[in-house]
Amino acid sequence: MNVDDVLENSVRHDRKPRPKHPKGWEPGVELGADSGVLVVDPRPVDEGERINPDAEPWDSHLREAGLDPAEVEVVPPVEVRTWDAMIKNQFTQEMVVRKMVYFRARIIRRDRFQFDEQLRDWVRKWKPRKARQDPVGDRSLVVVWSDPQIGKDDGDGTRGTVHRWTNSHGMVQDRWRELRKAGVELDRIMVASLGDIVEGCSGHYAQQSYRVQLNEREQRRTARLCIVAGLKAFSDVAPVVDVLPVGGNHGEVRSGGQSFTDFADNVDVAVYEDAADLLAENDRFDNIKFHIPRSDLTQTIDLHGTIVGLAHGHQARGGGKPAQKIEAWWQGQMKGRQPVGDADILLTGHHHHLIVQQVGPRTHMQAPTLDGGSEWWVNISGLDSPAGVLTFTVGEDGWDHLKVLPAPRDQ
């Protein structure tokens, strides 16, 4: 018998690993084609220190991340977070608790595609036609923009799509005035942008690279003009304009027919970042509120106690008709307790035709398209879907006043 065997301590104290950094604040850099995020290595906070992001040596931080300050810049505001962490005292070598400060900054490439000065002047000089009423009311007007696919040549092509989209802006203004005149108390316009804003240039279907009418830069600029024109028009009548975009499959950056960067790299969302930057040039548009996702493919918004969810619809896979695919996907979101699973109303696009179906106490609305049509679909089915802009109101009792604004295609 060895006395050491008697004294041996084999007790276990298993612990969950303590995170070294707060979630979402792990030091590092992500940089896409135009923009990205930089999280700086944390440093201790001295007692009484006033944390000032503007005083940080950002050129040094960029170099430490392997970036050239001549090519990339930090865009304010910078996010700040403090975190208690265990670090080693440099004098006693003991582990002590110190408060650490983290900085998370949005970065952009200096040579990225910029707005031309003519567009900036257009925004800066914009004046309201009339005073807007106070943001009171018990219902909101929802306007759905889906699948314009700017750059597509089918039907009446890009020219027809631009005419159709911009012409609908005045129809939305008229719709707002008609509803208010009828006694509907509206407090805002909520713009639901369901993706496929641009056509892309290749990788989505056969013949695309041969038939596309505009390159990606031209598609992005044209879409931005249509979006900005619409939001300016809506801000003239509504006290608040909430703008919620989600990315579709045509907005993905693709190679060999496959998305190869990440979910955040989507032109369908990037054009709204462009629009937000542009409209910020004039405080006349401070009633336009942008809610822009980074990598999320869904959004939800509470309108008077009714949750409205948005998704493009391409993430719904499997067999069956479009409505069946969406219903199965939505049920999965409910089971997984995802935010869009809580939606009372789900808006999707992708399939280019109107569907309104009840799913238990909930409603799924698939929006019509703004594009010029689909020659491929006509050839295989003999059918075509009318273009239009879906509108309806939402209050605590759900949806009402559904109307598709006419947007006929040129013959």
N, C-alpha and C positions, 0 to 999 in steps of 0.2 A: 504493500500500500504506500503510495506516494502522497505525502501531505499536500502537495500542490494540487493533486486531483480533488481533494476535499475542498480546498479553498478556491478552486476554479469558478469563475463567474461567467455563466453562459447566457445570462439574461439578454433579451433583445429589446431594443427601443426603436422600432421602425417609425420613421416620420415621413410625412409628405414633403417632397422637396420644396424648399422656399424659393420662390422665383427670384432670380437675380435682378431682373428688371420688371417694372410694371408692364402688363400686357399691352401691346400696341406701341410701346415706347422702347423697344429693343434697338440699341444703336445700330446704325447702318444707313444705306442709301438705296432708293429705288428710283430709277430714271427711265422714262419712256421716250418716245419720239420727240415730244415737246416739253414735258414737265415730269415732276416726280416729287419725292419726299426725302428729306434728310433728317435723321435723328442723331444728334450730337452725343458723343460719349459723355456720361454724366460726370459732374465734379462736385466736391463738397461745398456746402453753403456756409460761409463764415458767419459767426454770430453778429447779428445786426446788419448783415449785408442786404442791400436793396437790389433785388434781381431785375436787371434791365436787358432784355433781348437785343435792343438797339446797340448796346455797348459791346456785344460779343464780337470776337475777331472772326467774322464769317468767312473771309478769304482763307484763313488758316484752317477753319473747320472743313471747308470745301476741299482743300488740298489733302488734308488727312483722310478724307473719304475717297481720294483718288480722282477728284474732279478739278478742272481748270477754271479758276474764277473768271478768266477771260471768255470762257464759253458758256458758263452757267452762273446764274445769279439767284439770290434768295428774294422771295416775294413776301412782304409783310401782309398780315400780322403773323408773328411767330407764336406757336403754342408753347406754354411753359407748364411743367409739372415738377413737384418735389416728391421725394420718396425716401423713406428711412431704410438704410442699408447697413449691413455689417462690413466694416472695412478695418484694415490693420493699421494701428497707430505706428507711425514711422519711427517713434522714439522708443516706446515700450514693447512694440511688436505684438501687443494685445489686440484682440478683436473688439471693436467698439461700434456703437450705433451712431451713424452720422447722417444728417439730412443731405441728400443729393438733389441736384437740380438737373432737369432734362429739358432740352429744347427740340421741338419738332417744327421744321420749316418746309414750306412749299418752295420748290426750286423750278426754274424754267430755263430752257436753252435761250441764249441771247439771240441766236440766229433763227428762232422759230418763226413761223408765218405770222406776221403782224397785220393789224388792221391798217388800211390805208387812211390817209388824213381826210379824204373826202367823206368817208363814212363817219369819222369822228365829228367832223363839222356838222354833218346831217343830224347826228344825235344831239350835239351841244345846242343847236339852234331850235330844237323842237319845243313848241309851246302847247299847253293844253287848250283844247277848243272851248272847254267849259269847266267850271269848278266842280270837283268831285264831291259827292255827298259823304257824310261820315260813314265809317264801316260798321253799320248796324243792319241787322236783318236775321231772319231765322232760316234762310236757305242760301245755298251757293250754286252758281252756275258752273257746270263742268263742260269743258271744251276738249275734245279728244282729237289730237293730231296723230295719224297713224300711217306708216308705210308710203310716204311720198316718193321715196327712192329717187331722189334728185340725180339726174344723169342717165336715167333709163330711157330707152328709145321707143318702147312699145306704145302703141296707140298714138296719142297726140304728142308724145315725147316730153322732154324737159320743159319746152316752152308752154305746153298745155298744162303741165303740173304746176308750174310757177303761177300761171294765170289763175288756175283753179284755187290754189292755196291763198294767194294774196286777195283774190276776190271774196273769199270767205270771211276775211277779217271784218269787212263792213257788215256782212250778214250776222256775225256774232254781236256787233254793236247794236244792230237792229233787234236782235233777239233779246238782248239785255233790256232795251227800252220797252219792248212789247210786254215782257214779263212784269216789269215794274209797273207799267201802265195798267196791267190786269190785276194789280194788287199783290203780286209776289214780292215779298221783302227780301231782296238779295244783298248779301254783304261782300261778295267777292266773286272773281272768276278764278277757277282752278284749271290750269292748262295741264292736261295729261298727255305727255309725248311718249308714244308707245314704241318708238324705235323704227329702224330702217328708214331713217331720215335721208340717208344717202344710199346710192346704189352700190358703191364700191367699184372696183375695176376688174377684179378677176377672182376666181376661186369659189363662186357661189353656184354657178350652173354653166353648162356648155354654151359656148358662143359669147359669153359675157364680154370678154376682153375685146372681141371684134365689134360688138354692137354698142358698147357704152358711148355716150355722147360727150361726156365731160371727164377730165381727169380728176383725181381725188381732191386736189387743191381747188379746182373750179367747183366741184360738187359742194365742198365745205363752205366756200364763200357764198354760193347761190343759196344754200340752205340757211346760212346765217342771215342773209338779207330778208328772206321770207319770215324767219322767226322774229327778228327784231321789228320788222314792220308790223307783225301781228301783235306783239307785246306792247308796242307803243300805242296801237289803236285801242287795245283793251284797257290800258291804263288811263285813257281819256274818259272812260265811262265807269269803271269799277274802282272803288276806293282801295282795294287790295287785289293783286294778281299773284297767285301762288303758281309756281312753275315746277313741275315734277317730271323729269325725263328718265327713261330707262333705255338701256342699250339693246339693240336687236342684232340679228346675225349679220346683216349687211354692213353694219357699222364696225364689225370686228376687223382688226388688222390681221390679214391672212397670208399664208405662204403655202403653196401647193394645195390650196383648197381647205386648209386647216388654220384655225386660230392658233397662233404660236407665241404670243406674249403673255397677256393675262386678261382677266375680265375687265380690268380698269381701262384697258387700251381700246377704246371704242369711240369712233367718230360721232355716233349718234348722241353721245353725252358731251364730247369735247366741243361740239358746236354751241352747246348751251353755256359752257365756260367762256367761249368767245363772246357770246351775246351778253353775258353778265359783265364781263370786262368792259365791253363797249358801252352798255347802258349806264355803267358807273360814272361815265364822263359827265353826266347831267343829273343833278339831284332831283330833277323833275320826276325821275323814274324810281324814286326811293320806295314807292308803293309796290314795286315788282319784287317779289321774294323768290329767289332761286333756291331749290333744294336739289343739289347735284350729288349723286352717289359717286363713290370712287370705284368699287368693284362689285357692289350689290346689283343684282339683276332684277330686283323688285323694289317697290316703295309702297308705303301706306300713309294715308293722311286722314285725320279725324275731322270730318265736316259735320258739326252740330250733333255729335254723338254717333254718327254713322261712319264706319271705317271704310274707306275706298282704297283698294289695292291695285297696283299696276304691275304688269309683266308684259314683255313682248309676246311671248307664247312659244318661242322656238325651243324652250327648255322642256316642254311637254312632249315626251316621246312615246313610242309604242304604237299599236295598231288602233284602228277605229277612225271615226270621223273627228274633225277638229274639236267639236264640243265634248266628245267623249274623252279625248286626250287631255283637254284642259281640266275636265272634271276629275279625272284620275290623278293628275298632277296636283291639283288644288287640295284634294283629300289627303295626299301625302304631306303637303305643307301644314295642314291642320293637325295631322297625327304627330308630326315633328315639332309642333308648337312654334313654327316659324311666324314672323310678324304678318306675312301676307295670308297665313292661315286664319287670322282673326278678322279678315276683311268681310264686311257685309255685302260689298259690291266689288267684284273683280273685273278689271278692264284688261283686255288683251287685244293684240293685233295679229300680225303674221299671216293670217289666212285670208285677208283681203275681202271679207264679206261680212255683213251684219248678222249677228246672232244675239238674241236676248233669251236667256233660259234661266228658270228657277232651279236652284240646287238646294233643296230643303228651304230654309228661311232666307237663304242668300240668293244673290243674282249675279250671273256671269253675263257680261256684255262684251262681245267681240266687235271691234270697230270696223267700219268700212275703210277703204283705202283712199288716199289722195292721188295715187299714181295714174298713169295713162292707160292702164290695163295690162293684161298678160296674154301675149300672143301664144305662148306655150299652153296656157290653160284653155284657151279657146280651141286650139288645135286638138287637144285630147278629150275635151268634154263638150265642145260646142257652146259653152256658156261663158258669160262674162259678168262681172259683178259691178254694179253701179258705184261710182265714186261719190264721196260725201264726207261731211264732218259731223260726227256724232256729238250731240249736246243733250244735256238733261240737268235737272236741278236735284239737289240733295239737302234734306233736312233731317231732323231727329227721327222722323217716321219713315226714312228711306228715300227712294228716288221717285221723281215725277217729271212731267213736262218733257218727255223724251221726244226729240226731233232730230232728224238727219238733215242738215242744211244741204240743199241741192248744189252739186258741183259737177254739172254734166261735162262729158268729154267732147271735144271737137270731133266731128265726123270727117 
